[in-house]
Amino acid sequence: MVCPACGFYGYELIKSKGKNNRELLVKCEECGHVYHETAPEEAYEITVRVIISEFEHSWKTDVTLYSDEYLETGTLLYIDDKDVEVTSIENSSGNRVFECPVVDIKTIWAKSLDTLARIGLSIDNQGNVISHKIEVEREFIVSIGDVGEVNGLKFRVYGIKTLERNMKKGFAYAKVIKRIYGKLLSSKDKSKVKYDLSEYVVKTTSKEKRYN
Ligand SMILES: [Zn+2]
């Protein structure tokens, strides 16, 4: 609040009354002028419904925001121990909006950023390719030459397709990998298995490889 006499902001509270004690009588700390003022409304917490999606799953939860805030799509929130990004906001009129005062939000839609990397794993058995979709930690490292196992079959990684290139040597983090190419190893192969991906498989398909 600003003193009407001198424009100074500092004040001393003399007394307060009214609803929520928001009607104030104050004394200017600069010039001593005494004036009435209405206290600004305090921000209060609002619990807002959120629907978080993670791959094809989604769940309902809620988040606590403040009444004096705005929320816009693209905002990152931390909910249920996950980093999520607001993808859509429904206001109290039932419209989808890009930004909205928190007091006017009906539902927030968000996607989890805390997801696993979903990558393809193709294992070539002399032309018959078994393809898996696997979900692993984003920081999981795959190197060319790695010997892995999936559903009891051993394979050696010979190629990695990342978002940007096809690799024939080196390593990559799962978060940038689109597909891992492996060659099936015979059951007699004595190579030590570095990782077993069986429990990370979300889908498996098998088909004859087509040569163009
Ligand atoms: Zn004053």
py3Dmol code that shows the C-alpha trace and the ligand (Angstrom):
import py3Dmol

protein = """\
ATOM      1  CA  MET A   1       0.000   0.000   0.000  1.00  0.00           C
ATOM      2  CA  VAL A   2       1.049   3.532  -0.691  1.00  0.00           C
ATOM      3  CA  CYS A   3       0.686   6.558   1.526  1.00  0.00           C
ATOM      4  CA  PRO A   4      -1.765   8.969  -0.170  1.00  0.00           C
ATOM      5  CA  ALA A   5       0.105  11.922   1.307  1.00  0.00           C
ATOM      6  CA  CYS A   6       3.728  11.141   0.423  1.00  0.00           C
ATOM      7  CA  GLY A   7       3.748   7.982  -1.702  1.00  0.00           C
ATOM      8  CA  PHE A   8       5.891   5.979   0.699  1.00  0.00           C
ATOM      9  CA  TYR A   9       5.284   2.203   0.930  1.00  0.00           C
ATOM     10  CA  GLY A  10       6.308   1.476   4.511  1.00  0.00           C
ATOM     11  CA  TYR A  11       3.637   1.599   7.171  1.00  0.00           C
ATOM     12  CA  GLU A  12       2.894   0.721  10.756  1.00  0.00           C
ATOM     13  CA  LEU A  13      -0.312  -1.195  11.450  1.00  0.00           C
ATOM     14  CA  ILE A  14      -2.523   0.587  13.967  1.00  0.00           C
ATOM     15  CA  LYS A  15      -5.468  -1.751  13.825  1.00  0.00           C
ATOM     16  CA  SER A  16      -7.289  -4.165  11.582  1.00  0.00           C
ATOM     17  CA  LYS A  17     -10.924  -5.238  11.452  1.00  0.00           C
ATOM     18  CA  GLY A  18     -13.569  -6.577   9.128  1.00  0.00           C
ATOM     19  CA  LYS A  19     -13.672  -9.821   7.210  1.00  0.00           C
ATOM     20  CA  ASN A  20     -10.359 -11.661   7.633  1.00  0.00           C
ATOM     21  CA  ASN A  21      -9.042  -8.484   9.295  1.00  0.00           C
ATOM     22  CA  ARG A  22      -8.402  -7.007   5.895  1.00  0.00           C
ATOM     23  CA  GLU A  23      -9.621  -3.478   6.725  1.00  0.00           C
ATOM     24  CA  LEU A  24      -6.561  -1.755   8.051  1.00  0.00           C
ATOM     25  CA  LEU A  25      -5.807   1.498   9.735  1.00  0.00           C
ATOM     26  CA  VAL A  26      -2.151   2.275   9.170  1.00  0.00           C
ATOM     27  CA  LYS A  27       0.337   5.018   9.819  1.00  0.00           C
ATOM     28  CA  CYS A  28       2.886   6.027   7.214  1.00  0.00           C
ATOM     29  CA  GLU A  29       6.416   5.385   8.443  1.00  0.00           C
ATOM     30  CA  GLU A  30       7.690   8.292   6.411  1.00  0.00           C
ATOM     31  CA  CYS A  31       5.328  11.201   7.045  1.00  0.00           C
ATOM     32  CA  GLY A  32       3.140   9.883   9.860  1.00  0.00           C
ATOM     33  CA  HIS A  33      -0.081  10.209   7.856  1.00  0.00           C
ATOM     34  CA  VAL A  34      -2.801   7.854   9.107  1.00  0.00           C
ATOM     35  CA  TYR A  35      -5.015   6.248   6.497  1.00  0.00           C
ATOM     36  CA  HIS A  36      -7.421   3.363   5.855  1.00  0.00           C
ATOM     37  CA  GLU A  37      -6.426   0.609   3.489  1.00  0.00           C
ATOM     38  CA  THR A  38      -7.699  -2.784   2.431  1.00  0.00           C
ATOM     39  CA  ALA A  39      -5.120  -5.543   2.752  1.00  0.00           C
ATOM     40  CA  PRO A  40      -4.365  -7.465  -0.432  1.00  0.00           C
ATOM     41  CA  GLU A  41      -6.043 -10.838  -0.485  1.00  0.00           C
ATOM     42  CA  GLU A  42      -3.656 -13.563   0.565  1.00  0.00           C
ATOM     43  CA  ALA A  43      -2.942 -16.306  -1.910  1.00  0.00           C
ATOM     44  CA  TYR A  44      -4.362 -19.588  -0.749  1.00  0.00           C
ATOM     45  CA  GLU A  45      -3.657 -23.158  -1.728  1.00  0.00           C
ATOM     46  CA  ILE A  46      -5.875 -24.837  -4.254  1.00  0.00           C
ATOM     47  CA  THR A  47      -5.913 -28.552  -4.935  1.00  0.00           C
ATOM     48  CA  VAL A  48      -6.303 -29.146  -8.637  1.00  0.00           C
ATOM     49  CA  ARG A  49      -7.096 -32.400 -10.392  1.00  0.00           C
ATOM     50  CA  VAL A  50      -4.359 -33.698 -12.673  1.00  0.00           C
ATOM     51  CA  ILE A  51      -4.369 -36.543 -15.149  1.00  0.00           C
ATOM     52  CA  ILE A  52      -0.857 -37.775 -15.813  1.00  0.00           C
ATOM     53  CA  SER A  53      -0.030 -39.981 -18.748  1.00  0.00           C
ATOM     54  CA  GLU A  54       2.990 -42.201 -19.068  1.00  0.00           C
ATOM     55  CA  PHE A  55       3.132 -44.139 -22.330  1.00  0.00           C
ATOM     56  CA  GLU A  56      -0.343 -45.648 -22.689  1.00  0.00           C
ATOM     57  CA  HIS A  57      -1.068 -45.521 -18.969  1.00  0.00           C
ATOM     58  CA  SER A  58      -2.682 -42.592 -17.235  1.00  0.00           C
ATOM     59  CA  TRP A  59      -3.820 -41.905 -13.728  1.00  0.00           C
ATOM     60  CA  LYS A  60      -5.679 -39.287 -11.756  1.00  0.00           C
ATOM     61  CA  THR A  61      -3.985 -37.398  -8.995  1.00  0.00           C
ATOM     62  CA  ASP A  62      -3.876 -33.835  -7.768  1.00  0.00           C
ATOM     63  CA  VAL A  63      -1.479 -31.002  -7.211  1.00  0.00           C
ATOM     64  CA  THR A  64      -1.485 -28.037  -4.861  1.00  0.00           C
ATOM     65  CA  LEU A  65      -1.120 -24.648  -6.539  1.00  0.00           C
ATOM     66  CA  TYR A  66      -1.654 -21.078  -5.343  1.00  0.00           C
ATOM     67  CA  SER A  67      -4.694 -18.952  -6.035  1.00  0.00           C
ATOM     68  CA  ASP A  68      -2.682 -16.004  -7.329  1.00  0.00           C
ATOM     69  CA  GLU A  69      -0.811 -18.029  -9.961  1.00  0.00           C
ATOM     70  CA  TYR A  70      -1.320 -18.677 -13.625  1.00  0.00           C
ATOM     71  CA  LEU A  71      -0.582 -22.020 -15.188  1.00  0.00           C
ATOM     72  CA  GLU A  72       0.340 -22.528 -18.832  1.00  0.00           C
ATOM     73  CA  THR A  73       0.976 -25.527 -21.013  1.00  0.00           C
ATOM     74  CA  GLY A  74       4.630 -26.515 -21.123  1.00  0.00           C
ATOM     75  CA  THR A  75       5.073 -25.811 -17.414  1.00  0.00           C
ATOM     76  CA  LEU A  76       7.029 -28.462 -15.562  1.00  0.00           C
ATOM     77  CA  LEU A  77       5.572 -29.687 -12.303  1.00  0.00           C
ATOM     78  CA  TYR A  78       6.742 -32.262  -9.801  1.00  0.00           C
ATOM     79  CA  ILE A  79       3.871 -34.588  -8.909  1.00  0.00           C
ATOM     80  CA  ASP A  80       3.826 -38.073  -7.384  1.00  0.00           C
ATOM     81  CA  ASP A  81       7.649 -38.093  -7.332  1.00  0.00           C
ATOM     82  CA  LYS A  82       7.753 -37.486 -11.063  1.00  0.00           C
ATOM     83  CA  ASP A  83       8.666 -34.597 -13.317  1.00  0.00           C
ATOM     84  CA  VAL A  84       5.675 -33.933 -15.505  1.00  0.00           C
ATOM     85  CA  GLU A  85       4.932 -31.417 -18.240  1.00  0.00           C
ATOM     86  CA  VAL A  86       1.561 -29.726 -18.503  1.00  0.00           C
ATOM     87  CA  THR A  87       0.145 -30.579 -21.924  1.00  0.00           C
ATOM     88  CA  SER A  88      -3.381 -29.202 -21.645  1.00  0.00           C
ATOM     89  CA  ILE A  89      -5.546 -27.253 -19.239  1.00  0.00           C
ATOM     90  CA  GLU A  90      -9.317 -27.414 -18.967  1.00  0.00           C
ATOM     91  CA  ASN A  91     -10.893 -24.349 -17.407  1.00  0.00           C
ATOM     92  CA  SER A  92     -14.054 -24.194 -15.349  1.00  0.00           C
ATOM     93  CA  SER A  93     -16.094 -23.541 -18.487  1.00  0.00           C
ATOM     94  CA  GLY A  94     -14.921 -26.866 -19.897  1.00  0.00           C
ATOM     95  CA  ASN A  95     -12.668 -25.312 -22.540  1.00  0.00           C
ATOM     96  CA  ARG A  96      -9.141 -26.423 -23.309  1.00  0.00           C
ATOM     97  CA  VAL A  97      -6.829 -23.450 -22.908  1.00  0.00           C
ATOM     98  CA  PHE A  98      -3.098 -22.811 -23.115  1.00  0.00           C
ATOM     99  CA  GLU A  99      -3.001 -20.723 -19.980  1.00  0.00           C
ATOM    100  CA  CYS A 100      -5.383 -20.214 -17.121  1.00  0.00           C
ATOM    101  CA  PRO A 101      -5.538 -18.605 -13.694  1.00  0.00           C
ATOM    102  CA  VAL A 102      -5.184 -21.373 -11.149  1.00  0.00           C
ATOM    103  CA  VAL A 103      -8.532 -20.450  -9.576  1.00  0.00           C
ATOM    104  CA  ASP A 104     -10.213 -21.178 -12.910  1.00  0.00           C
ATOM    105  CA  ILE A 105      -8.667 -24.582 -13.610  1.00  0.00           C
ATOM    106  CA  LYS A 106     -10.872 -27.642 -13.687  1.00  0.00           C
ATOM    107  CA  THR A 107      -8.367 -30.275 -14.823  1.00  0.00           C
ATOM    108  CA  ILE A 108      -4.701 -30.336 -15.777  1.00  0.00           C
ATOM    109  CA  TRP A 109      -3.394 -32.882 -18.262  1.00  0.00           C
ATOM    110  CA  ALA A 110       0.269 -33.693 -17.997  1.00  0.00           C
ATOM    111  CA  LYS A 111       2.715 -36.194 -19.358  1.00  0.00           C
ATOM    112  CA  SER A 112       5.361 -37.836 -17.281  1.00  0.00           C
ATOM    113  CA  LEU A 113       8.911 -36.928 -18.255  1.00  0.00           C
ATOM    114  CA  ASP A 114      10.190 -39.483 -15.845  1.00  0.00           C
ATOM    115  CA  THR A 115       9.660 -42.271 -18.309  1.00  0.00           C
ATOM    116  CA  LEU A 116      11.823 -45.136 -19.290  1.00  0.00           C
ATOM    117  CA  ALA A 117      13.375 -45.212 -22.729  1.00  0.00           C
ATOM    118  CA  ARG A 118      11.368 -47.424 -25.043  1.00  0.00           C
ATOM    119  CA  ILE A 119      13.557 -48.977 -27.684  1.00  0.00           C
ATOM    120  CA  GLY A 120      13.436 -51.704 -30.264  1.00  0.00           C
ATOM    121  CA  LEU A 121      15.613 -54.789 -30.092  1.00  0.00           C
ATOM    122  CA  SER A 122      15.911 -56.854 -33.257  1.00  0.00           C
ATOM    123  CA  ILE A 123      17.669 -60.185 -32.996  1.00  0.00           C
ATOM    124  CA  ASP A 124      18.601 -61.780 -36.262  1.00  0.00           C
ATOM    125  CA  ASN A 125      18.693 -65.547 -36.429  1.00  0.00           C
ATOM    126  CA  GLN A 126      19.893 -66.155 -39.979  1.00  0.00           C
ATOM    127  CA  GLY A 127      17.101 -64.165 -41.568  1.00  0.00           C
ATOM    128  CA  ASN A 128      14.418 -64.759 -39.005  1.00  0.00           C
ATOM    129  CA  VAL A 129      14.162 -61.613 -36.970  1.00  0.00           C
ATOM    130  CA  ILE A 130      12.691 -61.554 -33.516  1.00  0.00           C
ATOM    131  CA  SER A 131      11.757 -58.023 -32.563  1.00  0.00           C
ATOM    132  CA  HIS A 132      11.164 -56.831 -29.041  1.00  0.00           C
ATOM    133  CA  LYS A 133      10.069 -53.571 -27.589  1.00  0.00           C
ATOM    134  CA  ILE A 134      11.875 -53.000 -24.344  1.00  0.00           C
ATOM    135  CA  GLU A 135      11.716 -50.300 -21.697  1.00  0.00           C
ATOM    136  CA  VAL A 136      14.890 -49.558 -19.823  1.00  0.00           C
ATOM    137  CA  GLU A 137      16.326 -46.777 -17.725  1.00  0.00           C
ATOM    138  CA  ARG A 138      17.215 -43.770 -19.851  1.00  0.00           C
ATOM    139  CA  GLU A 139      20.820 -43.911 -18.654  1.00  0.00           C
ATOM    140  CA  PHE A 140      21.253 -47.588 -19.517  1.00  0.00           C
ATOM    141  CA  ILE A 141      24.303 -48.000 -21.760  1.00  0.00           C
ATOM    142  CA  VAL A 142      24.451 -50.343 -24.728  1.00  0.00           C
ATOM    143  CA  SER A 143      27.764 -50.986 -26.469  1.00  0.00           C
ATOM    144  CA  ILE A 144      28.499 -52.638 -29.774  1.00  0.00           C
ATOM    145  CA  GLY A 145      29.770 -56.123 -28.946  1.00  0.00           C
ATOM    146  CA  ASP A 146      27.706 -56.482 -25.769  1.00  0.00           C
ATOM    147  CA  VAL A 147      26.368 -59.961 -25.186  1.00  0.00           C
ATOM    148  CA  GLY A 148      22.833 -59.806 -23.898  1.00  0.00           C
ATOM    149  CA  GLU A 149      20.099 -62.260 -23.236  1.00  0.00           C
ATOM    150  CA  VAL A 150      16.374 -62.038 -23.732  1.00  0.00           C
ATOM    151  CA  ASN A 151      13.855 -64.767 -22.998  1.00  0.00           C
ATOM    152  CA  GLY A 152      16.640 -67.332 -22.797  1.00  0.00           C
ATOM    153  CA  LEU A 153      18.276 -66.383 -26.097  1.00  0.00           C
ATOM    154  CA  LYS A 154      21.776 -64.931 -26.197  1.00  0.00           C
ATOM    155  CA  PHE A 155      22.682 -62.288 -28.722  1.00  0.00           C
ATOM    156  CA  ARG A 156      25.591 -60.041 -29.565  1.00  0.00           C
ATOM    157  CA  VAL A 157      24.931 -56.375 -30.353  1.00  0.00           C
ATOM    158  CA  TYR A 158      26.302 -55.475 -33.782  1.00  0.00           C
ATOM    159  CA  GLY A 159      24.483 -52.242 -34.512  1.00  0.00           C
ATOM    160  CA  ILE A 160      22.719 -49.394 -32.770  1.00  0.00           C
ATOM    161  CA  LYS A 161      20.374 -46.957 -34.426  1.00  0.00           C
ATOM    162  CA  THR A 162      20.166 -43.721 -32.491  1.00  0.00           C
ATOM    163  CA  LEU A 163      18.018 -40.677 -33.123  1.00  0.00           C
ATOM    164  CA  GLU A 164      20.807 -39.348 -35.316  1.00  0.00           C
ATOM    165  CA  ARG A 165      22.816 -42.162 -36.829  1.00  0.00           C
ATOM    166  CA  ASN A 166      23.541 -45.821 -37.301  1.00  0.00           C
ATOM    167  CA  MET A 167      26.428 -47.012 -35.181  1.00  0.00           C
ATOM    168  CA  LYS A 168      28.709 -49.972 -35.823  1.00  0.00           C
ATOM    169  CA  LYS A 169      31.034 -49.263 -32.923  1.00  0.00           C
ATOM    170  CA  GLY A 170      31.006 -47.450 -29.631  1.00  0.00           C
ATOM    171  CA  PHE A 171      28.160 -47.124 -27.186  1.00  0.00           C
ATOM    172  CA  ALA A 172      25.012 -45.104 -26.630  1.00  0.00           C
ATOM    173  CA  TYR A 173      22.615 -44.255 -23.836  1.00  0.00           C
ATOM    174  CA  ALA A 174      19.181 -45.826 -24.048  1.00  0.00           C
ATOM    175  CA  LYS A 175      17.558 -42.393 -24.127  1.00  0.00           C
ATOM    176  CA  VAL A 176      18.943 -41.733 -27.613  1.00  0.00           C
ATOM    177  CA  ILE A 177      18.623 -45.267 -28.972  1.00  0.00           C
ATOM    178  CA  LYS A 178      15.802 -46.153 -31.324  1.00  0.00           C
ATOM    179  CA  ARG A 179      16.830 -49.726 -32.041  1.00  0.00           C
ATOM    180  CA  ILE A 180      19.453 -52.245 -31.065  1.00  0.00           C
ATOM    181  CA  TYR A 181      20.502 -54.888 -33.609  1.00  0.00           C
ATOM    182  CA  GLY A 182      21.774 -58.188 -32.356  1.00  0.00           C
ATOM    183  CA  LYS A 183      22.801 -61.510 -33.852  1.00  0.00           C
ATOM    184  CA  LEU A 184      21.575 -64.631 -32.154  1.00  0.00           C
ATOM    185  CA  LEU A 185      24.367 -66.659 -30.561  1.00  0.00           C
ATOM    186  CA  SER A 186      24.267 -70.415 -30.489  1.00  0.00           C
ATOM    187  CA  SER A 187      23.367 -72.138 -27.273  1.00  0.00           C
ATOM    188  CA  LYS A 188      26.941 -73.422 -27.141  1.00  0.00           C
ATOM    189  CA  ASP A 189      28.405 -69.931 -27.160  1.00  0.00           C
ATOM    190  CA  LYS A 190      30.448 -69.360 -24.029  1.00  0.00           C
ATOM    191  CA  SER A 191      30.351 -65.542 -24.021  1.00  0.00           C
ATOM    192  CA  LYS A 192      29.449 -64.065 -20.675  1.00  0.00           C
ATOM    193  CA  VAL A 193      26.059 -62.392 -20.632  1.00  0.00           C
ATOM    194  CA  LYS A 194      26.350 -58.728 -19.659  1.00  0.00           C
ATOM    195  CA  TYR A 195      22.642 -58.090 -19.179  1.00  0.00           C
ATOM    196  CA  ASP A 196      19.390 -60.008 -19.327  1.00  0.00           C
ATOM    197  CA  LEU A 197      16.656 -57.872 -20.833  1.00  0.00           C
ATOM    198  CA  SER A 198      13.805 -60.376 -20.404  1.00  0.00           C
ATOM    199  CA  GLU A 199      12.027 -58.461 -17.663  1.00  0.00           C
ATOM    200  CA  TYR A 200      12.140 -55.243 -19.701  1.00  0.00           C
ATOM    201  CA  VAL A 201      10.330 -56.649 -22.724  1.00  0.00           C
ATOM    202  CA  VAL A 202       6.927 -55.085 -23.318  1.00  0.00           C
ATOM    203  CA  LYS A 203       6.180 -56.723 -26.670  1.00  0.00           C
ATOM    204  CA  THR A 204       7.682 -59.370 -28.927  1.00  0.00           C
ATOM    205  CA  THR A 205       7.069 -60.079 -32.599  1.00  0.00           C
ATOM    206  CA  SER A 206       8.772 -62.434 -35.017  1.00  0.00           C
ATOM    207  CA  LYS A 207       8.997 -62.235 -38.782  1.00  0.00           C
ATOM    208  CA  GLU A 208      11.051 -63.266 -41.771  1.00  0.00           C
ATOM    209  CA  LYS A 209      13.515 -60.603 -42.759  1.00  0.00           C
ATOM    210  CA  ARG A 210      12.811 -59.166 -46.192  1.00  0.00           C
ATOM    211  CA  TYR A 211      15.713 -58.412 -48.460  1.00  0.00           C
ATOM    212  CA  ASN A 212      15.158 -55.666 -51.004  1.00  0.00           C
TER     213      ASN A 212
END
"""
ligand_1 = """\
1
ZN
Zn 3.319 9.286 4.063
"""
view = py3Dmol.view(width=600, height=400)
view.addModel(protein, "pdb")
view.setStyle({"model": 0}, {"cartoon": {"style": "trace"}})
view.addModel(ligand_1, "xyz")
view.setStyle({"model": 1}, {"stick": {}})
view.zoomTo()
view.show()
